[in-house]
């Protein structure tokens, strides 16, 4: 007797439940298609343009961030180290190497939503291309750690996972699809806990 | 049993349709996209400097070294003109339409003499401006925008703390006004 209403309810429940859940999941999981990945670093050079795919447009409308224009810069973010493991706030990491060509770059740590971590005004929470200390061959090594480090220290005071955000300002790479050949700094884990 | 299977498949097809509809229509009704947030600052036709902590509309300076100012504008009555000058290590400007699509972006190296002087106009207004170019716009960069409403983001860089004041002055003295002959 309740067979037909049950079947209709089942179909509707799957349609609405599945449709809404999959849309929310898709928007949380990624910023859209058209990403470029160099090691763990991911950027979306077309996310702010009219050519962005529907997922990117929906995502940016939900996030409401002020995105960088093509001539302004390109923002890379890394959620994992070079071995593919999530960046943990209790662990220490070394960011080593060179950035692609750019007039300036800035590096800071952010939480899962992309908001910058603010460990306190007395701790170094960010670095840029002017303040970073370099070796003779102009490479740099940045120690991302909850504990104080010599040379370039990026302090992280957070619980759980975090991401690193590297913004290249006025970079020719923003408009180039040949970005895949470029080298980004390497993120290696140096230890966890208080060690 | 076969009817249950049929209902499940029908449900999955409906879910796929709904997924597509949600993704495509979401930009129209989130109510927290960047343009709505900029409008929420209630500062039409002038640059509003953002703070480092999220304000009432959730906009903030995300990058620790970049200070941003936003301005919403409308060119339905006439072109909009953006002006800024000063010595900061780096500045950049991006103009977006009301759907947050990039219309134009530039930085201090692509500007004339390192000064910001930009006019955003509709195609018809641009024809008018080109026909009889006003003296004041001799050095300006002209940009065509098909949509009537939009917002601009002006960013300036303070790589070390001693630049804070210069950057603050740069953003405070920048202007975003309707252009009148």
Interface residues (C-beta under 8 A of the other chain):
Chain A: X3 X7 X8 X10 X11 X12 X13 X14 X15 X16 X17 X18 X19 X20 X22 X23 X26 X27 X48 X49 X50 X52 X54 X55 X57 X58 X60 X61 X62 X64 X65 X66 X67 X68 X69 X70 X71 X72 X73 X103 X104 X106 X108 X110 X114 X115 X116 X125 X126 X128 X129 X130 X131 X165 X167 X169 X170
Chain B: X3 X4 X6 X7 X8 X10 X11 X12 X13 X14 X15 X16 X17 X18 X19 X21 X22 X23 X24 X26 X27 X30 X32 X33 X34 X36 X37 X58 X59 X62 X63 X64 X65 X66 X68 X70 X89 X90 X92 X93 X94 X95 X96 X99 X100 X101 X102 X104 X105 X106 X107 X109 X110 X153 X155 X157 X159 X160
